Amino acid sequence: MEPKIKVRFASGGEKELTVEEARKILDETYADPLGGLVANSKTGEVIYRIDPDVAEITVLDTIIGGG
């Protein structure tokens, strides 16, 4: 079974996704011209890639990260 990553959205909601799906969300967040950030939920650090030790991320989308 492929590992899952819990993805929480600051604007509300959460999902359990595959690592590849979580990477796609991360890439889309940083590609968005309005901005956004992705943080490792455990450490609170902003991340730019999904490493093997990341089990949960929080997406600080354009509502919070933009501007």
GROMACS elastic network, one bead per residue, 0.5 to 0.9 nm:
[ bonds ]
;  ai    aj funct       b0    kb
    1     4     6  0.89657   500
    2    18     6  0.67734   500
    2    19     6  0.80382   500
    3    17     6  0.85134   500
    3    18     6  0.62380   500
    3    19     6  0.67242   500
    3    55     6  0.88040   500
    4    16     6  0.59889   500
    4    17     6  0.52985   500
    4    19     6  0.60465   500
    4    22     6  0.86987   500
    4    55     6  0.74329   500
    4    56     6  0.88152   500
    5    15     6  0.82136   500
    5    16     6  0.55393   500
    5    17     6  0.53350   500
    5    18     6  0.60448   500
    5    19     6  0.60511   500
    5    21     6  0.88308   500
    5    22     6  0.67746   500
    5    54     6  0.75885   500
    5    55     6  0.50837   500
    5    56     6  0.53478   500
    5    57     6  0.73838   500
    6    14     6  0.69969   500
    6    15     6  0.57901   500
    6    17     6  0.63938   500
    6    18     6  0.87932   500
    6    22     6  0.84006   500
    6    55     6  0.65022   500
    6    57     6  0.63336   500
    6    58     6  0.84524   500
    7    13     6  0.85686   500
    7    14     6  0.54219   500
    7    15     6  0.52204   500
    7    16     6  0.60816   500
    7    17     6  0.70627   500
    7    22     6  0.71357   500
    7    25     6  0.89509   500
    7    41     6  0.89288   500
    7    55     6  0.88589   500
    7    56     6  0.58906   500
    7    57     6  0.50490   500
    7    58     6  0.58831   500
    7    59     6  0.72167   500
    8    11     6  0.87214   500
    8    12     6  0.73678   500
    8    13     6  0.60739   500
    8    15     6  0.65822   500
    8    16     6  0.87971   500
    8    41     6  0.85170   500
    8    56     6  0.77181   500
    8    57     6  0.62020   500
    8    59     6  0.61147   500
    8    60     6  0.88212   500
    9    12     6  0.51739   500
    9    13     6  0.56047   500
    9    14     6  0.59603   500
    9    15     6  0.86825   500
    9    57     6  0.85546   500
    9    58     6  0.56793   500
    9    60     6  0.64917   500
    9    61     6  0.73103   500
   10    13     6  0.76992   500
   10    58     6  0.67612   500
   10    59     6  0.60116   500
   10    60     6  0.52785   500
   10    61     6  0.67887   500
   10    63     6  0.86042   500
   10    64     6  0.79132   500
   11    59     6  0.84768   500
   11    60     6  0.76150   500
   11    61     6  0.71964   500
   11    63     6  0.74478   500
   11    64     6  0.84429   500
   14    58     6  0.88268   500
   16    22     6  0.87343   500
   16    56     6  0.89255   500
   17    20     6  0.79188   500
   17    21     6  0.57804   500
   17    22     6  0.60082   500
   18    21     6  0.51619   500
   18    22     6  0.62137   500
   18    23     6  0.86114   500
   19    22     6  0.50595   500
   19    23     6  0.61462   500
   19    24     6  0.86734   500
   19    50     6  0.74942   500
   20    23     6  0.50569   500
   20    24     6  0.63295   500
   20    25     6  0.88591   500
   20    50     6  0.89920   500
   21    24     6  0.50574   500
   21    25     6  0.64421   500
   21    26     6  0.87439   500
   22    25     6  0.51131   500
   22    26     6  0.62524   500
   22    27     6  0.86713   500
   22    50     6  0.77202   500
   22    57     6  0.84756   500
   23    27     6  0.61250   500
   23    28     6  0.85417   500
   23    49     6  0.70376   500
   23    50     6  0.63140   500
   24    27     6  0.50704   500
   24    28     6  0.60681   500
   24    29     6  0.85093   500
   25    28     6  0.50856   500
   25    29     6  0.60532   500
   25    30     6  0.87474   500
   25    59     6  0.84612   500
   26    29     6  0.51684   500
   26    30     6  0.64782   500
   26    31     6  0.86536   500
   26    37     6  0.82865   500
   26    38     6  0.65454   500
   26    47     6  0.88237   500
   26    48     6  0.73475   500
   26    49     6  0.73406   500
   26    50     6  0.82177   500
   26    59     6  0.78566   500
   27    30     6  0.53686   500
   27    31     6  0.60785   500
   27    32     6  0.86946   500
   27    48     6  0.83003   500
   27    49     6  0.84381   500
   28    32     6  0.61182   500
   29    32     6  0.54246   500
   29    33     6  0.88500   500
   29    35     6  0.68555   500
   29    36     6  0.56880   500
   29    37     6  0.67979   500
   29    38     6  0.75443   500
   29    59     6  0.77789   500
   29    60     6  0.85948   500
   29    61     6  0.68611   500
   29    62     6  0.82533   500
   30    33     6  0.78756   500
   30    34     6  0.89786   500
   30    35     6  0.62921   500
   30    36     6  0.62760   500
   30    37     6  0.69569   500
   30    38     6  0.83617   500
   30    48     6  0.83914   500
   31    34     6  0.86854   500
   31    35     6  0.75282   500
   31    36     6  0.88683   500
   32    35     6  0.54183   500
   32    36     6  0.73640   500
   32    62     6  0.81280   500
   33    36     6  0.87803   500
   33    62     6  0.89676   500
   33    66     6  0.85709   500
   34    61     6  0.87674   500
   34    62     6  0.57592   500
   34    63     6  0.87663   500
   34    65     6  0.79574   500
   34    66     6  0.51587   500
   34    67     6  0.69605   500
   35    61     6  0.70849   500
   35    62     6  0.54123   500
   35    63     6  0.88126   500
   35    64     6  0.87821   500
   35    65     6  0.56916   500
   35    67     6  0.74175   500
   36    59     6  0.74231   500
   36    60     6  0.55323   500
   36    63     6  0.78968   500
   36    64     6  0.70136   500
   36    66     6  0.57801   500
   37    46     6  0.67552   500
   37    47     6  0.79382   500
   37    48     6  0.86187   500
   37    58     6  0.83753   500
   37    59     6  0.60731   500
   37    61     6  0.63035   500
   37    62     6  0.82441   500
   37    64     6  0.85274   500
   37    65     6  0.59474   500
   37    66     6  0.88270   500
   38    41     6  0.89292   500
   38    45     6  0.84380   500
   38    46     6  0.56378   500
   38    47     6  0.58201   500
   38    48     6  0.72166   500
   38    57     6  0.66767   500
   38    58     6  0.57255   500
   38    60     6  0.58695   500
   38    61     6  0.79838   500
   39    42     6  0.85805   500
   39    43     6  0.79834   500
   39    44     6  0.57133   500
   39    45     6  0.52701   500
   39    47     6  0.53660   500
   39    48     6  0.84449   500
   39    56     6  0.86693   500
   39    57     6  0.55388   500
   39    58     6  0.52121   500
   39    59     6  0.65444   500
   39    60     6  0.76343   500
   40    43     6  0.56078   500
   40    44     6  0.53207   500
   40    45     6  0.54841   500
   40    46     6  0.63484   500
   40    47     6  0.63701   500
   40    50     6  0.88081   500
   40    54     6  0.65133   500
   40    55     6  0.79710   500
   40    56     6  0.61926   500
   40    58     6  0.64525   500
   41    44     6  0.52412   500
   41    45     6  0.76242   500
   41    54     6  0.83880   500
   41    55     6  0.81745   500
   41    56     6  0.54490   500
   41    58     6  0.56492   500
   42    45     6  0.82309   500
   42    54     6  0.80401   500
   42    55     6  0.80178   500
   42    56     6  0.68908   500
   42    57     6  0.78813   500
   43    46     6  0.87867   500
   44    57     6  0.89003   500
   44    58     6  0.86688   500
   47    50     6  0.74543   500
   47    57     6  0.88567   500
   50    53     6  0.81052   500
   50    54     6  0.61929   500
   50    55     6  0.88311   500
   50    57     6  0.88897   500
   51    54     6  0.55693   500
   51    55     6  0.88749   500
   52    55     6  0.78040   500
   54    57     6  0.73538   500
   60    63     6  0.76064   500
   60    64     6  0.58921   500
   60    65     6  0.59014   500
   61    64     6  0.58325   500
   61    65     6  0.56976   500
   61    66     6  0.74577   500
   62    67     6  0.80614   500
   63    66     6  0.60981   500
   63    67     6  0.86093   500
   64    67     6  0.82490   500
